[in-house]
Structures are given as C-alpha cells and as structure tokens.
Amino acid sequence: MTIKSIVKRILKQIFAKRPVYTTANIVTLAPNELLNGRFAMITGGTSGIGYAIAELFLKSGASVCITGRNQEKIDDACNKLKSIDPAYKEHVYGMVLDSRNVSSYASAIDCILKLEGKIDILVNNAGVLGGHISSTTEEEYDNVLDTNLKGTFFLSQMIGKYMKKHQIKGNILNIASSSSLRPAVTAYTLSKWGIRGLTLGLAKTLAPYGITVNGVAPGPTATPMLMKGDRHNITHDGLPAGRYALPEEIANMALFLVSDMGKMVVGDIVYMTGGAALLTFEDMTYTF
C-alpha cells in the first residue's frame, strides 16, 4: 500500500466520521451441547474461517476433522484446538486432503468413518483467491475452479449419497462469498456464483431425505488469506460497516445453521458482508 493510498484512506475515514483504527467486540456462545454427539468434516480448517468453525463446533459438543493440503499446518491447528481444553483431545482429527483430487475422496472418507463411525456435518470451506480476467492463466483458472467449486460439488455428492444411504439427517454447509453477488471478472467470483447455485440445487435435492443444505456468504474477512495474520486493525473503509468481518462471527452463523435451531432454514445463503456487494461495490476495483 502506497503512502498516497494510506493518506487517502485516512482522510476518507475522517470525513466519513469513522475511526481510523477499528476493532470489534465479538460475542460468542459459552460452551454448550448444541452439537452434542455430532461429527463435522471441515475442509480448509487449518486457519481463518474453517478453524474458527472447528473451534466453535468443538465448544458446542461436536467432534471435528479438519482437512488441508499441508500436514504441518494440520498438525499445528489440531494441537492448537486440543490445547483449548483437555477434553477436546479425543474429539479433534486432521487429514491431508487436496480438494482438487476427487479420486482421493473415497479413501479419505473411509478413514474418517473409522475414527468416529459417522459424518453428519460437512462444511465446504476450502478455497483460494485469484484468476482476474486481465491476467490469469489457464493453470491458475483451473486451480481456483477445481479447489473452490469442483471440490465442493464432488465432496457434497459423496457425502450426500452417504447420508442418504445411512438415513442420516445431517447438514451440508457451503462457505460462499459476497463475490457471488458481484459482476464476475475473476475465476474466484465465478466459483462463488457456482457455490450459490449449487447450494440451492443441493438443498432442493436432499431436503426430502432430511439433509439440510445452506450457505454462509462472508464479505471481506480478517483471515490470513487477506490480512496476513494481522488482525489488530480491521478497518475497511470500502464497506458500509466500516470494517472486516471476523472469522468468529462467521462461525457463529455456521453453528446456528447446522444446529437444530436452524432446521427451517433450507437452501438459503446468509450474507454476512458488511454491505459488500449488497449495498456497495466500493471494496473492489474493476480494471482490465
């Protein structure tokens, strides 16, 4: 970020009567039993939104298996989750899973089922950014679409069939994005448009079997992917809310939607965007 852009942002915030330095007081539920006895598979769960969901699910009585591409990151995340409470040690698992490699799904799911005997919550969270139409390569485009959309499609297909076969009245939750409402000029945005449509289609298809499908669509969120680990200042002057969302806020909604509290929310996308793509596009630039 250049000096000019920093000064411009500060002046804009001053004249908008917003603080230059923004924090947030996030309210979360105390440990509870909303998900007692349930097992959640969370893709891309080593950091950011996926990790926050895993932590809150644990605190709500579930066992969790987080996936990622890097064993070291998986181990670090699992150890961090286990350190929260000694009781969690028997309820946290990690597994290497590349969402682009559909042929690896069957063996991965078999391994998870040997751990706990069932999967009744799937959170499709794994995702990558990139692929602007002005500069992307075919390789980058394929990486984004395969990770974000193809992975979600085929993992949902497999888990949906599993739940139907075993008469499990579970949940599939897709992490969409405010980008699913934007004019699409990136592979990422296209993938999130696809996630929105897939959520609707899965919900209609699986609802007769008692399987509830919904989505959460965050706007810009203070994750390592966007903030590089720095969450001290979450100001975002391109958003009506004036700040980034926090992963814990997204996790709160995820918990509601997969618990019995959210049973009558079916096929919906809950937008938690701070106004991004709903009220404004000022947080994005459209250039070629």
C-alpha positions in Angstrom: 0.0 0.0 0.0 1.5 3.4 -1.0 1.8 6.5 1.2 -0.7 8.2 -1.1 -3.3 5.5 -0.7 -2.8 5.4 3.1 -3.3 9.1 3.4 -6.4 8.9 1.1 -7.9 6.2 3.3 -7.3 8.1 6.5 -8.8 11.3 5.1 -11.8 9.4 3.8 -12.4 7.8 7.2 -12.1 11.2 9.0 -14.6 12.9 6.7 -16.9 9.8 7.0 -16.7 10.2 10.8 -15.3 6.7 11.1 -12.4 5.7 13.3 -9.0 5.2 11.5 -8.4 2.3 13.9 -11.2 -0.3 14.2 -11.6 -3.2 16.5 -14.7 -5.4 17.2 -16.2 -6.9 20.3 -17.4 -10.4 19.2 -20.0 -12.2 21.2 -19.8 -16.0 21.2 -21.8 -18.7 22.9 -20.4 -20.3 26.1 -19.6 -24.0 25.8 -22.8 -25.8 25.1 -24.3 -29.0 23.8 -26.0 -27.8 20.6 -23.9 -30.3 18.5 -23.5 -32.9 21.2 -22.6 -36.3 19.6 -22.2 -35.0 16.1 -19.2 -35.2 13.8 -18.2 -32.5 11.4 -15.8 -32.7 8.4 -14.4 -29.2 7.7 -12.4 -28.6 4.6 -9.7 -25.9 4.7 -9.9 -26.0 8.5 -6.3 -25.1 9.5 -6.8 -21.3 9.7 -9.3 -18.5 9.2 -13.0 -19.2 8.9 -12.5 -23.0 8.8 -10.5 -23.0 12.0 -13.0 -20.7 13.8 -15.8 -23.0 12.8 -13.9 -26.1 14.1 -13.3 -24.4 17.4 -16.9 -23.3 17.9 -18.2 -26.7 16.9 -15.9 -28.3 19.5 -17.2 -26.0 22.1 -20.7 -27.0 21.2 -20.1 -30.7 21.7 -19.1 -32.0 18.3 -16.1 -33.9 17.2 -14.3 -32.4 14.2 -12.0 -33.5 11.4 -10.2 -30.6 9.7 -8.6 -31.0 6.3 -5.9 -29.2 4.4 -3.1 -29.7 1.9 -0.2 -29.4 4.4 0.4 -31.9 7.1 2.5 -29.5 9.2 -0.3 -26.9 9.2 -2.9 -29.6 10.0 -0.8 -30.8 13.0 -0.4 -27.2 14.3 -4.1 -26.5 14.0 -5.1 -29.7 15.7 -2.6 -29.2 18.6 -4.0 -25.7 19.0 -7.6 -26.9 19.2 -6.7 -29.7 21.6 -4.9 -27.2 23.9 -8.1 -25.2 24.4 -9.5 -27.9 26.7 -8.1 -31.3 27.7 -11.5 -32.8 26.9 -11.1 -32.0 23.2 -8.1 -34.2 22.7 -10.3 -37.2 21.9 -12.5 -35.2 19.5 -10.0 -33.5 17.1 -8.7 -35.1 14.0 -6.8 -33.8 11.0 -6.3 -35.2 7.5 -4.5 -34.2 4.3 -7.0 -33.7 1.6 -6.5 -31.9 -1.7 -9.9 -30.7 -2.8 -8.7 -30.8 -6.5 -8.1 -34.5 -6.3 -11.6 -36.1 -6.4 -10.2 -39.6 -6.7 -8.8 -39.3 -3.2 -12.1 -38.6 -1.5 -13.4 -42.1 -1.1 -10.3 -43.3 0.9 -10.3 -40.1 3.0 -14.0 -40.5 3.9 -13.4 -44.2 4.8 -10.6 -43.1 7.1 -12.8 -40.5 8.8 -15.6 -43.1 9.3 -13.1 -45.4 11.1 -12.4 -42.6 13.5 -15.9 -41.8 14.7 -18.3 -44.1 12.7 -20.2 -41.3 11.0 -20.2 -37.9 9.4 -23.3 -35.8 9.9 -22.0 -32.3 9.1 -20.0 -31.3 6.1 -18.6 -27.8 5.9 -17.2 -27.0 2.4 -14.8 -24.2 3.3 -11.6 -24.8 1.3 -11.0 -22.1 -1.2 -8.4 -19.9 -2.9 -8.4 -16.5 -4.4 -7.3 -15.3 -7.8 -7.8 -15.5 -11.5 -8.5 -12.0 -12.7 -9.6 -11.9 -16.3 -7.0 -9.3 -17.3 -4.0 -11.5 -16.4 -4.9 -15.1 -15.3 -3.5 -18.2 -16.9 -5.4 -21.3 -17.7 -3.5 -23.1 -14.9 -4.5 -20.5 -12.3 -8.1 -20.6 -13.5 -8.2 -24.4 -13.2 -6.7 -24.3 -9.7 -9.3 -21.8 -8.5 -12.3 -23.5 -10.0 -11.2 -27.0 -9.1 -10.5 -26.1 -5.5 -13.5 -23.9 -4.8 -16.2 -25.4 -7.0 -15.3 -28.8 -8.3 -14.2 -29.9 -4.8 -17.4 -28.7 -3.2 -19.5 -30.3 -5.9 -18.0 -33.8 -5.7 -17.5 -33.9 -1.9 -21.1 -32.9 -1.5 -22.1 -35.6 -3.9 -20.2 -38.2 -2.0 -21.3 -37.1 1.5 -24.9 -36.6 0.3 -25.1 -40.2 -1.0 -23.5 -41.4 2.2 -26.1 -39.6 4.4 -29.0 -40.7 2.2 -27.8 -44.4 2.3 -27.5 -44.4 6.1 -30.6 -42.2 6.7 -28.5 -39.5 8.4 -30.4 -36.3 8.8 -27.3 -34.2 8.6 -26.2 -30.9 7.3 -24.1 -29.6 4.4 -22.9 -26.0 4.8 -21.1 -24.2 1.9 -19.0 -21.2 2.5 -19.9 -18.9 -0.3 -18.9 -15.2 -0.6 -20.1 -11.7 -1.2 -18.5 -12.3 -4.6 -21.4 -14.5 -5.5 -23.3 -11.2 -6.0 -20.6 -9.3 -7.9 -20.2 -8.8 -11.6 -17.8 -11.7 -12.3 -14.4 -10.8 -13.6 -12.3 -13.4 -11.7 -12.2 -17.1 -11.5 -12.8 -16.8 -7.8 -16.0 -14.8 -8.4 -17.2 -17.4 -10.9 -16.6 -20.2 -8.5 -18.6 -18.4 -5.8 -21.5 -17.8 -8.2 -21.4 -21.6 -8.7 -21.4 -22.3 -5.0 -24.5 -20.2 -4.7 -26.3 -22.1 -7.4 -25.1 -25.5 -6.1 -26.4 -24.7 -2.6 -29.9 -24.1 -4.0 -29.8 -27.3 -6.1 -28.4 -29.5 -3.3 -30.9 -28.1 -0.8 -33.9 -28.9 -3.1 -32.5 -32.4 -4.0 -31.5 -33.5 -0.5 -34.3 -31.9 1.7 -36.7 -34.9 1.1 -34.1 -37.1 2.9 -33.8 -34.8 5.9 -30.4 -33.4 4.8 -30.3 -29.6 5.3 -28.2 -27.6 2.9 -27.4 -23.9 3.4 -24.6 -21.4 2.8 -22.9 -18.6 4.6 -21.5 -15.7 2.4 -18.9 -13.6 4.1 -17.7 -10.3 2.8 -14.0 -9.3 3.3 -12.9 -11.2 6.4 -9.9 -10.8 8.7 -8.3 -14.2 7.7 -4.6 -14.9 7.0 -5.6 -15.1 3.3 -6.5 -11.3 3.3 -4.8 -9.9 6.5 -1.6 -11.9 6.6 -2.2 -12.7 10.2 -2.6 -9.0 11.4 -6.0 -8.5 13.0 -5.1 -5.5 15.2 -6.8 -3.0 12.9 -9.8 -4.3 10.9 -10.8 -1.0 9.4 -12.2 -1.4 5.8 -13.4 1.9 4.5 -14.8 0.4 1.4 -17.6 -1.3 3.4 -20.7 0.4 4.8 -19.9 -1.5 8.1 -16.5 0.2 8.1 -14.6 -3.0 9.0 -13.7 -6.5 8.1 -15.8 -9.4 9.4 -14.0 -11.7 11.9 -13.9 -15.5 11.4 -15.6 -15.9 14.8 -18.7 -14.0 13.5 -18.9 -16.4 10.5 -18.5 -19.4 12.9 -21.5 -18.1 15.0 -23.8 -18.3 12.0 -22.4 -21.6 10.9 -23.2 -23.1 14.3 -26.8 -21.8 14.1 -27.3 -23.2 10.6 -26.1 -26.7 11.4 -27.8 -27.0 14.8 -31.4 -27.8 15.5 -32.0 -24.0 15.8 -31.6 -23.7 12.0 -33.7 -26.6 10.8 -36.2 -24.5 8.9 -33.5 -22.5 7.1 -33.2 -24.6 3.9 -31.4 -23.6 0.7 -30.6 -20.2 1.9 -27.4 -18.1 1.7 -26.9 -15.9 4.8 -25.0 -12.9 3.7 -22.5 -11.6 6.3 -20.8 -9.0 4.1 -20.8 -5.7 6.0 -22.7 -4.4 3.0 -20.2 -5.6 0.4 -21.9 -6.4 -2.9 -25.3 -5.8 -1.3 -25.1 -2.0 -0.8 -21.8 -1.2 -2.5 -19.0 -2.4 -4.8 -16.5 0.2 -3.5 -14.4 -2.5 -1.8 -13.4 -3.8 -5.3 -11.9 -2.3 -8.4 -12.9 -3.3 -11.9 -10.0 -2.8 -14.3 -8.6 -4.6 -17.4 
